[in-house]
Every structure is written in structure tokens, then in C-alpha cells.
């Protein structure tokens, strides 16, 4: 006979991961841009909402691109976590560096130094 488990939920059983709203992502972009004007390069949604959003800020010696991707597998790529990354480009458009700048965990954005 099968017995149902009673008590607290299993720590290994994950519920649905919270998904940030477009406004939450915009708010982080604006904070990261530090008041600089930015342009949307691409913005993609699915039935769950926003999953990919790239913005670019033109600067004197090149540009800075911030890229948001929701955790999951998509035509455009895949991500193991919901996060925003930054990539720096020189005047010729060649990437010269980048790193993760924010992660979305347990319904909250955590900026990384």
C-alpha cells in the first residue's frame, strides 16, 4: 500500500520559479545604465512573458550591451539561471570584456559587484 508523505515539503522539490516582469527588468536596466540613454536591440516574449531583452548604450570609445535572459532553453540560446550580463565593445564592435551583473533568485534581483 502506498502512503502519502505528511509534513513539510521536500527541500528538493522546487515549485515554479518566479519570473520577473518586464517592468522589473526595465528597472534593473535603468539602474545599471546610470541615467544613460539606451536603445533596445531585441526584446522577445513567450507564453510566460519576457525571456530575452538586449539593450545597448553608446559610449565615446564603443558601446555597452546589457542582456537579460530568463532561465530556460530557447532558439536564441539557453541559460541555467535568470540573469543580466554586460558585454563591452570597442569602437570597431569587437567584444572586449563582460560579466554577469545581476541574478534573479527567489523573486528578487541581486546585483553582483
N, CA, C and O of each residue as an XYZ file, in Angstrom:
452
protein
N       0.837     -1.182      0.000
C       0.000      0.000      0.000
C       0.887      1.254      0.000
O       1.875      1.318      0.732
N       0.533      2.238     -0.816
C       1.284      3.476     -0.937
C       0.809      4.467      0.112
O      -0.388      4.727      0.228
N       1.735      5.015      0.870
C       1.397      6.006      1.894
C       1.823      7.381      1.437
O       2.925      7.554      0.916
N       0.965      8.354      1.628
C       1.290      9.737      1.278
C       2.218     10.313      2.345
O       2.037     10.061      3.536
N       3.201     11.078      1.915
C       4.129     11.724      2.841
C       3.440     12.914      3.493
O       2.847     13.754      2.817
N       3.528     12.970      4.799
C       2.948     14.102      5.525
C       4.082     14.938      6.089
O       5.160     14.410      6.363
N       3.862     16.217      6.265
C       4.886     17.076      6.845
C       5.315     18.142      5.861
O       4.657     18.386      4.849
N       6.447     18.779      6.182
C       6.893     19.875      5.315
C       7.276     19.368      3.930
O       7.651     18.207      3.774
N       7.181     20.240      2.923
C       7.538     19.814      1.565
C       9.012     19.446      1.487
O       9.834     19.960      2.245
N       9.326     18.577      0.590
C      10.694     18.142      0.363
C      11.508     19.329     -0.145
O      11.089     20.021     -1.073
N      12.657     19.561      0.457
C      13.500     20.699      0.073
C      13.988     20.578     -1.365
O      14.347     21.582     -1.981
N      14.007     19.359     -1.909
C      14.491     19.160     -3.268
C      13.402     19.371     -4.313
O      13.697     19.478     -5.504
N      12.158     19.431     -3.880
C      11.058     19.665     -4.808
C      10.905     21.165     -4.988
O      10.544     21.879     -4.053
N      11.178     21.631     -6.184
C      11.069     23.062     -6.452
C       9.707     23.381     -7.028
O       9.195     22.663     -7.887
N       9.129     24.464     -6.546
C       7.892     24.953     -7.130
C       8.256     25.735     -8.380
O       9.430     25.812     -8.742
N       7.274     26.311     -9.036
C       7.593     27.095    -10.225
C       8.483     28.280     -9.845
O       8.213     28.994     -8.879
N       9.526     28.470    -10.609
C      10.469     29.569    -10.381
C       9.764     30.893    -10.711
O       9.132     31.003    -11.761
N       9.864     31.897     -9.829
C       9.233     33.185    -10.158
C       9.894     33.801    -11.393
O      11.084     33.604    -11.639
N       9.114     34.536    -12.149
C       9.598     35.168    -13.374
C       9.468     36.681    -13.210
O       8.392     37.172    -12.867
N      10.560     37.430    -13.452
C      10.454     38.886    -13.323
C       9.572     39.478    -14.418
O       9.527     38.975    -15.541
N       8.882     40.539    -14.073
C       8.058     41.228    -15.055
C       8.953     42.114    -15.925
O      10.105     42.380    -15.581
N       8.414     42.558    -17.037
C       9.148     43.454    -17.921
C       9.532     44.734    -17.175
O      10.624     45.267    -17.369
N       8.639     45.216    -16.333
C       8.929     46.434    -15.564
C      10.072     46.215    -14.576
O      10.887     47.113    -14.367
N      10.140     45.022    -13.964
C      11.248     44.722    -13.050
C      12.579     44.714    -13.803
O      13.574     45.249    -13.314
N      12.596     44.113    -14.983
C      13.812     44.072    -15.796
C      14.190     45.497    -16.222
O      15.359     45.877    -16.153
N      13.201     46.283    -16.661
C      13.459     47.678    -17.068
C      14.080     48.462    -15.903
O      15.006     49.247    -16.107
N      13.581     48.253    -14.713
C      14.081     48.953    -13.541
C      15.559     48.627    -13.296
O      16.343     49.520    -12.972
N      15.941     47.364    -13.449
C      17.343     46.968    -13.272
C      18.197     47.566    -14.397
O      19.288     48.074    -14.141
N      17.704     47.508    -15.642
C      18.430     48.121    -16.764
C      18.694     49.604    -16.478
O      19.808     50.090    -16.675
N      17.667     50.315    -16.013
C      17.811     51.747    -15.757
C      18.830     52.005    -14.652
O      19.598     52.965    -14.711
N      18.827     51.138    -13.649
C      19.800     51.263    -12.563
C      21.217     51.008    -13.104
O      22.146     51.753    -12.791
N      21.376     49.970    -13.902
C      22.687     49.635    -14.464
C      23.176     50.706    -15.443
O      24.372     50.986    -15.512
N      22.256     51.300    -16.191
C      22.618     52.326    -17.176
C      23.020     53.641    -16.508
O      23.660     54.489    -17.130
N      22.649     53.804    -15.261
C      23.049     55.000    -14.523
C      22.602     56.298    -15.152
O      23.338     57.285    -15.138
N      21.402     56.306    -15.703
C      20.867     57.527    -16.303
C      21.241     57.731    -17.765
O      20.747     58.657    -18.409
N      22.115     56.869    -18.294
C      22.475     56.960    -19.712
C      21.298     56.512    -20.576
O      20.511     55.654    -20.175
N      21.188     57.098    -21.756
C      20.136     56.732    -22.697
C      20.498     55.383    -23.325
O      21.641     55.165    -23.727
N      19.517     54.480    -23.405
C      19.786     53.183    -24.030
C      18.767     52.886    -25.112
O      17.687     53.475    -25.159
N      19.140     51.956    -25.980
C      18.290     51.562    -27.103
C      18.060     50.050    -27.026
O      18.993     49.290    -26.767
N      16.823     49.622    -27.249
C      16.530     48.192    -27.269
C      17.021     47.581    -28.579
O      16.680     48.063    -29.659
N      17.819     46.524    -28.480
C      18.327     45.810    -29.652
C      17.347     44.711    -30.034
O      16.996     44.557    -31.204
N      16.902     43.937    -29.023
C      15.866     42.924    -29.266
C      15.157     42.629    -27.961
O      15.723     42.732    -26.873
N      13.886     42.256    -28.113
C      13.013     42.014    -26.976
C      12.059     40.890    -27.379
O      11.258     41.055    -28.299
N      12.143     39.750    -26.696
C      11.344     38.585    -27.085
C      10.533     38.056    -25.914
O      11.002     38.027    -24.776
N       9.304     37.636    -26.214
C       8.417     37.093    -25.185
C       7.855     35.752    -25.644
O       7.875     35.421    -26.830
N       7.358     34.997    -24.681
C       6.637     33.758    -24.967
C       5.404     33.731    -24.073
O       5.022     34.759    -23.515
N       4.782     32.570    -23.933
C       3.546     32.489    -23.149
C       3.750     32.823    -21.674
O       2.780     33.135    -20.983
N       4.983     32.767    -21.174
C       5.262     33.083    -19.769
C       5.675     34.538    -19.580
O       5.786     35.012    -18.449
N       5.904     35.248    -20.683
C       6.333     36.641    -20.590
C       7.684     36.864    -21.241
O       8.090     36.117    -22.132
N       8.367     37.888    -20.793
C       9.660     38.278    -21.344
C      10.705     37.201    -21.064
O      10.847     36.755    -19.926
N      11.439     36.781    -22.102
C      12.534     35.835    -21.857
C      13.881     36.333    -22.363
O      14.918     35.806    -21.959
N      13.890     37.327    -23.228
C      15.155     37.848    -23.745
C      14.994     39.334    -24.034
O      14.026     39.750    -24.669
N      15.953     40.131    -23.561
C      15.909     41.575    -23.810
C      17.343     42.076    -23.823
O      18.066     41.939    -22.836
N      17.748     42.652    -24.935
C      19.084     43.219    -25.079
C      18.956     44.717    -25.285
O      18.166     45.180    -26.107
N      19.751     45.474    -24.521
C      19.805     46.927    -24.716
C      21.252     47.322    -24.957
O      22.175     46.607    -24.567
N      21.441     48.465    -25.603
C      22.798     48.947    -25.887
C      22.893     50.423    -25.521
O      21.965     51.204    -25.731
N      24.053     50.774    -24.966
C      24.349     52.155    -24.612
C      25.593     52.540    -25.401
O      26.635     51.898    -25.272
N      25.490     53.574    -26.207
C      26.654     54.049    -26.966
C      27.492     54.933    -26.063
O      26.976     55.834    -25.401
N      28.785     54.668    -26.043
C      29.722     55.474    -25.265
C      30.827     55.955    -26.199
O      30.934     55.492    -27.334
N      31.646     56.885    -25.717
C      32.684     57.516    -26.522
C      33.587     56.524    -27.253
O      33.872     56.697    -28.438
N      34.030     55.499    -26.556
C      35.005     54.579    -27.126
C      34.409     53.223    -27.526
O      35.136     52.234    -27.616
N      33.090     53.170    -27.767
C      32.448     51.913    -28.166
C      31.011     51.842    -27.688
O      30.242     52.789    -27.852
N      30.654     50.708    -27.094
C      29.296     50.564    -26.577
C      29.274     49.522    -25.465
O      30.193     48.719    -25.308
N      28.192     49.570    -24.708
C      27.961     48.623    -23.622
C      26.608     47.980    -23.884
O      25.620     48.678    -24.113
N      26.560     46.643    -23.852
C      25.306     45.935    -24.081
C      24.934     45.143    -22.841
O      25.748     44.390    -22.305
N      23.699     45.318    -22.390
C      23.157     44.524    -21.289
C      22.174     43.537    -21.888
O      21.355     43.893    -22.735
N      22.264     42.292    -21.439
C      21.422     41.239    -21.989
C      20.749     40.450    -20.865
O      21.411     39.818    -20.042
N      19.420     40.504    -20.855
C      18.611     39.737    -19.904
C      18.164     38.443    -20.570
O      17.716     38.455    -21.717
N      18.285     37.321    -19.854
C      17.711     36.064    -20.335
C      17.139     35.306    -19.155
O      17.794     35.117    -18.130
N      15.881     34.871    -19.331
C      15.209     34.053    -18.328
C      15.765     32.632    -18.416
O      16.081     32.156    -19.506
N      15.883     31.962    -17.285
C      16.373     30.585    -17.274
C      15.522     29.726    -18.198
O      14.293     29.800    -18.169
N      16.180     28.910    -19.020
C      15.461     28.029    -19.935
C      16.223     27.844    -21.225
O      17.328     28.361    -21.395
N      15.615     27.093    -22.138
C      16.219     26.817    -23.442
C      15.337     27.460    -24.511
O      14.126     27.238    -24.549
N      15.962     28.261    -25.380
C      15.243     28.987    -26.416
C      15.994     28.861    -27.732
O      17.138     28.405    -27.760
N      15.351     29.264    -28.821
C      16.021     29.266    -30.132
C      17.318     30.075    -30.090
O      18.310     29.709    -30.720
N      17.296     31.168    -29.346
C      18.419     32.097    -29.318
C      19.543     31.663    -28.370
O      20.610     32.277    -28.360
N      19.317     30.624    -27.583
C      20.319     30.165    -26.626
C      19.666     29.601    -25.391
O      18.452     29.398    -25.357
N      20.462     29.348    -24.380
C      19.917     28.821    -23.142
C      20.625     29.447    -21.958
O      21.752     29.930    -22.069
N      19.942     29.430    -20.816
C      20.501     29.987    -19.590
C      20.111     29.087    -18.427
O      18.967     28.640    -18.335
N      21.060     28.825    -17.545
C      20.775     27.989    -16.387
C      20.124     28.796    -15.269
O      19.524     28.228    -14.356
N      20.244     30.124    -15.341
C      19.610     30.985    -14.344
C      19.125     32.263    -15.012
O      19.625     32.661    -16.064
N      18.149     32.895    -14.386
C      17.644     34.169    -14.883
C      18.633     35.243    -14.452
O      18.882     35.427    -13.261
N      19.196     35.951    -15.431
C      20.262     36.898    -15.106
C      20.402     37.972    -16.181
O      19.825     37.879    -17.265
N      21.185     38.991    -15.847
C      21.561     40.039    -16.793
C      23.088     40.043    -16.869
O      23.773     40.043    -15.846
N      23.605     40.046    -18.089
C      25.040     40.105    -18.339
C      25.362     41.388    -19.085
O      24.519     41.941    -19.791
N      26.594     41.853    -18.917
C      27.058     43.026    -19.636
C      28.209     42.598    -20.553
O      29.030     41.757    -20.187
N      28.253     43.187    -21.740
C      29.362     42.990    -22.670
C      29.821     44.369    -23.130
O      29.010     45.224    -23.484
N      31.131     44.567    -23.120
C      31.711     45.837    -23.556
C      32.300     45.654    -24.953
O      32.973     44.659    -25.226
N      32.041     46.624    -25.835
C      32.533     46.588    -27.207
C      33.396     47.813    -27.465
O      33.109     48.900    -26.964
N      34.472     47.630    -28.262
C      35.296     48.781    -28.633
C      34.667     49.490    -29.834
O      33.582     49.120    -30.281
N      35.353     50.509    -30.351
C      34.819     51.307    -31.461
C      34.520     50.481    -32.705
O      33.646     50.842    -33.492
N      35.243     49.368    -32.891
C      35.045     48.535    -34.080
C      33.926     47.508    -33.895
O      33.593     46.773    -34.824
N      33.346     47.462    -32.685
C      32.283     46.496    -32.422
C      32.792     45.157    -31.922
O      32.023     44.202    -31.816
N      34.084     45.075    -31.613
C      34.682     43.848    -31.090
C      34.450     43.766    -29.583
O      34.731     44.727    -28.867
N      33.937     42.623    -29.086
C      33.756     42.489    -27.638
C      35.116     42.504    -26.934
O      36.046     41.818    -27.358
N      35.225     43.286    -25.860
C      36.483     43.394    -25.133
C      36.351     42.984    -23.664
O      37.305     43.121    -22.898
N      35.191     42.488    -23.268
C      35.008     42.038    -21.889
C      33.545     41.965    -21.544
O      32.679     42.422    -22.290
N      33.291     41.378    -20.396
C      31.918     41.271    -19.934
C      31.825     40.344    -18.741
O      32.762     39.611    -18.428
N      30.682     40.387    -18.083
C      30.461     39.543    -16.906
C      28.991     39.618    -16.503
O      28.223     40.409    -17.051
N      28.620     38.792    -15.551
C      27.260     38.817    -15.012
C      27.133     40.024    -14.085
O      28.036     40.298    -13.294
N      26.012     40.747    -14.179
C      25.826     41.924    -13.326
C      24.636     41.803    -12.386
O      24.543     42.546    -11.409
N      23.721     40.871    -12.669
C      22.553     40.709    -11.801
C      21.957     39.317    -11.981
O      21.924     38.779    -13.087
N      21.484     38.742    -10.869
C      20.808     37.442    -10.903
C      19.448     37.591    -10.241
O      19.288     38.350     -9.286
N      18.474     36.857    -10.760
C      17.120     36.871    -10.214
C      16.930     35.566     -9.457
O      16.835     34.500    -10.064
N      16.873     35.647     -8.133
C      16.719     34.461     -7.308
C      15.628     34.671     -6.278
O      15.575     35.707     -5.615
N      14.759     33.681     -6.148
C      13.676     33.704     -5.161
C      12.844     34.975     -5.256
O      12.417     35.525     -4.241
N      12.615     35.440     -6.497
C      11.751     36.593     -6.696
C      12.410     37.941     -6.482
O      11.718     38.959     -6.442
N      13.742     37.979     -6.343
C      14.438     39.240     -6.097
C      15.679     39.349     -6.970
O      16.350     38.353     -7.243
N      15.978     40.577     -7.407
C      17.217     40.831     -8.159
C      18.353     41.058     -7.197
O      18.215     41.798     -6.222
N      19.488     40.417     -7.469
C      20.708     40.629     -6.694
C      21.761     41.132     -7.663
O      22.164     40.415     -8.579
N      22.213     42.380     -7.458
C      23.259     42.928     -8.313
C      24.596     42.367     -7.860
O      24.858     42.260     -6.662
N      25.445     42.007     -8.826
C      26.766     41.481     -8.491
C      27.787     42.583     -8.699
O      27.683     43.352     -9.656
N      28.775     42.671     -7.814
C      29.759     43.757     -7.916
C      30.626     43.651     -9.149
O      31.497     44.494     -9.366
